[in-house]
Amino acid sequence: MRQEWLEAGAAMCSVNLGEALYLEMRARGVQGVGDTIEDARRELNVINPDWELVRAAAKVKAGGGLSFADAFCIATAERLGTQLWTGDPEIIDRANELSCEVADLRATGA
């Protein structure tokens, strides 16, 4: 995790952290998962969805073309009024349609 992100108060929805966890499990096997995700969970401001966040994510998802996890990512950034940092091409392709600013992490080499 980049230190400047932590200093900026980086936050992540627990749904998206879970997505990162299952991707790591797929890549390394369930038994091979290390502390990477757990370290991130301790360092980030993890946002657990309440009903209002679920409703906001459902509204994003209803617009079509995005996964429900992507919708939670967007709804969380919108709730917090923060820039959304992502390398997800589906979100980046829709950046001009969102009510939050999107930073393309692919462009920064992060």
C-alpha positions, -999 to +999 in steps of 0.1 A: +000+000+000+015+033-010+022+056+020+007+087+003-026+069-001-027+061+036-017+097+045-046+109+023-070+088+043-076+061+017-109+043+022-124+012+007-157-005+009-155-039+026-172-054-004-143-043-026-118-055+000-135-089-002-132-088-039-095-083-036-094-112-011-111-136-035-089-126-064-058-133-042-073-167-032-079-175-069-043-166-077-026-182-048-051-207-035-070-204-003-042-218+018-016-195+000-032-162+009-008-141+028-012-110+050-015-085+021-053-081+023-053-082+061-026-056+062-047-034+039-077-039+061-059-027+091-044+004+073-074+016+053-106+032+065-129+003+057-165+013+051-190-015+058-222-010+038-253+002+056-287+002+039-282+037+024-249+026+008-266-006-005-294+016-021-268+039-036-249+009-050-281-005-064-288+027-081-254+027-098-258-010-107-293-003-122-276+020-147-261-011-163-226-022-174-210-025-140-206-052-115-222-048-081-187-046-066-179-017-089-212-001-079-202-003-042-168+012-051-185+042-068-212+046-042-185+047-014-165+074-032-197+094-038-207+091-001-173+102+011-171+130-015-136+117-025-117+109-056-121+073-067-087+057-073-090+027-096-074+007-124-108-009-133-114-002-170-152-005-167-152+023-141-126+044-159-146+042-192-177+057-173-157+083-154-175+112-172-209+097-161-201+096-124-206+122-097-171+116-083-138+123-098-119+092-111-081+088-110-068+062-134-042+042-115-030+026-147-018+060-158+003+065-127+019+031-127+005+024-092 
